[in-house]
């Protein structure tokens, strides 16, 4: 297919939005937002206010909701801008939490494995044989693939401590040093290969008895980190890499999400997992309070179609356990 939409000036972009029913009360300000943020990025935040229509597929007979170009009555340009600003602060708060989680879990892994083997991350016998020896499409084991990624991180590193250890002790870094070059993905992939009892031991620190559930949390946290690090829309995104939940009653707050696939597919659960883990790492933290206040400050809208934290997948009673 040939892309046929023409280049538009910022003025023409704003005019197009107005023809679709988007109210603009301050045109100079709206133009500045288009110049700084971009039409395409802002469209992701105006999209929830567009009219949708139910249409039947002539072939399958299925009924589907189709978004139209026009906006719900009384929707203003500033409604999209305020959602964008809300989402931007949400991403920054989540990124703060993910840094704490990544650093703490790296230490957890190094402390546990390092007791048995200073260079455990180089030795496949320190990991679960089934998990570590699983072969990918390229014919390499998961452990070999992990070791290749780790080696690339070490080779690319410009950190002084890496050069120091190489010059003084050789190329192999002890695990408690090696963790400092890991990224979230490398960390979560290593955890996925650990022995069940090792996974469970670390998971128990965070109030979970099932290391496989915790492993899914780390995988989802890595997905979340990639979203926020690349400035992607977060607040109402459909989550692809969804975490598992413990059995009902194991963690009381998790019960609010069990059996509710619509909530599992939204980001609030991931944010709640961040809250749980950050509070475990530092019980005195005020991070969850800052996040709570931000959620309570969800932007008001002029549009007849109101959006709220429930569009993020938040349970009605979220503040009672937050």
N, C-alpha and C positions, 0 to 999 in steps of 0.2 A: 504494500500500500504506500502511496505517496503522501507525505505530510503536506497539507495545503494551507494551514493557518499562517497568516502573514505576521511579520514583525509589527509591533504596535508601540508607539511612543507611550510614555507614562500618562500623558493627557488622554490619549486614545484608550488606554487600558481602563482608566477611571470612567471614561464615557461609556465603555462597554458594560461595566458593572452597573452603572446607573440605568442603562436600558433594560437590564435584567431585574430591576426593581430594588437594587441596593441603595438605600438612602445615604447621601453624603452631606453632612452638615458643615464640614470644614474642609473645603477642597484643597487649600494649600497644605494642610496637615496630612490629608489623605495622599497627596502626591509625594510628600516627603516619606511617608511610610512605604509607598510603592518603590521609591528610589532606594531606600535602605534595606528593605526586607525582600522585595520582589513579588511580582504578581503571583507566580506559581506557588511560592511558599505560603503566601497569605490565603490563597484559594483553599488550602487544606483546612483553614480555620473558618472560612466562610461556608464551606461545603455543608456542615451540619445544619445550616439555616436554609438550605435550598429545598424547594418543594419536591416531594416525591409522589409518584403516581403508580398505581397498581396496573400492571399490564400482563396480558396472557400470551404465552408463547404459542404461536400458531401451529408449531410442530409437536411440541410435547404437551401443550395444554396447561403447563404450570403457570402459576401466578407469581410474579416477582415485582418487588418494589424498585422502580427506576427513578433515579434522581433527574430532575429537569434543570434547565439552566436558570430558571427564575427563582427568586428568593421569596420566602414566607413574608407576608405583609409586616411592615414596620421594622424590618431588619436594617440595621445601620452598619456602615463601614467600620465604625468603632467597635461593634460587637465582635468582629473577626480580629481586630487589633488587640482587644483586651484578652481574648482567648489565647492569642499568640504570646502575649506578655505573661499570662498565667502559666502557660506551658513552659516558657523559657525559665521561669523561676523554679518550676517543678523539676525540670531537668537538672538544674544546678544543685538543688537540694538532694536529689537522688544520687547525683555524681559524688557528692560529699559522703553520703552513706556507703556507696560502693567502694570508695577508696578505703574506708575503715574496714569494711568486710574483707576486701582482697588482702590487705596487709595482715589482718589478724589470722585468716585461714591459712595463708602462706606460712606463718609462724607455727600454727597448729600442726601442719603437715611436717615441717622440718623438725620440730621438736620430737614428734612421735617417731618418724622414720630414722632420724639422726641417732637415736639411742641405739639402734640395731646396726646401722651402717652409715659411716660418714658420707659415703658416696652412693646412698641408696637409689638415687634417681638415675644412676647409670646401670643398675643391676636388676634385671628382669625378675630374678628370683625373690626380690623383696615385694613383689606385687602378686595379685590374684592371677593364677596361670590362665584361667579361661578369659578373663577380661583383657589381660595384657597381650595374650597370644592371638587374639581375634584378628583375622586377616581382612584387610580392606580390598577394594576393587583393584588396587595397583599391585596386590600380592604381598605387600608389606604388613607386618604386624602393627597393631595399635601402638605398642611400645616403641618400635623402631620409628614410626611416624612421629611419635611424641619426641623422641630423642633428637630427631632431625630438626624439628621446630625449635627445641631448646637450644641446640647447637647454633642455629642461625641467630637466635636472640643474643647469645654470648658473643658471637663473632661480630655482630652489628653494634654491640654496646660500646659506648664512649665513656662509660663510668671509670673513674680513677681506680676504684677498688678491684675491678676486673683485671686491669693491667697490672696492678700491684700483686694480686694473687698469682697471676701467670708468671710474672718475673721472679717471684720469690718461691713459689710452691709448684709450678707446673700448670698445665692447661685445665686440669680437673678441679672444679670448685666444690668445696664441701656443701652439702645440701643447705645448711643455714646461711651460706653466702649465695648459693645459686638461686634461691627464692627471690633475690632482689632483682633479677633480670626477667623473671616470669611475668607474663601478662595474665589477665583474668582467664583467658581461654586456655592457656597452657596449664595454669593451676587446676582448673576444673577438669581438664582432660586427665591429668595425673591422678586426681582424686578418684575419678571413675575407674581407674585400673587398680586401686589399692585393695588389699585384702578386706573381706567383709568385716572382720573384727576391728580392723583399723578404721574403716569408715564409720562403724558404729561408735567407736570410742570418741572420735571427733564430733560426730553428730550429737552424742549425749551431752556434750558441753553446751550445745545450743537447744537443749530441751527436747531432742528427738531420739527415739530409740531405734530408728530405722535409718541406717546409713545410705540406703538407696534413695529414700525420700530426700535426704540432705543433698545427695549427689545431684538430684534433679533440681533442687533449689540453686545450687551453684551453676548448673548449666543455664537455667533461666536467668540468673543474675548476670551471667556473661552476655546473654542475648540483650538484656536490659542495658548493660554497660555499652554495648555497641550502638544501641539506639541513641542514648544520651550523648555519647562521645561524638557522634556524627550529626548532632543537632536535629535529629529526626523528631517529628511530632510524636508525643507520648500520651497526652492526657486521655484520649479516647481510642487509642490504637487497638486493633485486633491482635492479640498476642499469639504468635505462632508457636513459640517454644514454651509450652505451659508446664508449670511445676506440678509434681505430685503432692498430695496432702496426706498427713498421717491419719491413722484410724480415728473415728469419731471419739472425742473425749480425751485424746492424747494431748492436744493443745486446744484449749477452749476457744480461742479466737478463730482457729481454723474451721470450726464447725459452721461458722457463718457462710462458708463457701462450698462445703461438701454437698454434692448432688445438684449444683447450680452451674451448668456449663456456660451460661451466658456471663457469669461473673468470672469464671476461670479464664475466659477468653479476653478479659479486659485487664488493664494495668494495675488496678488498685490492689489486687492480691500480691503482685510483685513489690509494690510499695510497702504493703503490710509486712511482707517477709523482711524487707530492709529494716523496718522498724523493730521487728523481733530480734534480728541479729545484732543491730547496733546497740540495742538496750542490753543484750546479753554481754556484748564486748565491754560496754561501759554503762553500768546501771545508773550512773549520775548524769548521763548525757541529757541534753535538752533538745536533741535533734528531732525527736518525735513531736515535741511541743511546737517547734518551728514549722514542721510539716503540717501539723493539725491546724495551726492558725492560718497557714496558707490555703489549705483546703476549705476552711470556713470562709475565707475571703474570696471564694469563687466569684468571678465577675458577674455583675448584674447585666441583663440584656434588654434592649429595646424591642427586639424581635418578638412576635407573637409566639414563636416556638422557643420555649425556655430550655436551656441546658443546665446541668448540675453535676455534682460529683457522682450521682448515680450513673451517669453516662460513662464514668470511669470504671464502673463495676463495684462501687462502694455499697456495702450492705446498709440498710436503713439504720441499723443500730451501731454503726462503726465507732461512733464516739464513746459508747458505753464501755468498750474494751480497749480503745486506743491508748 
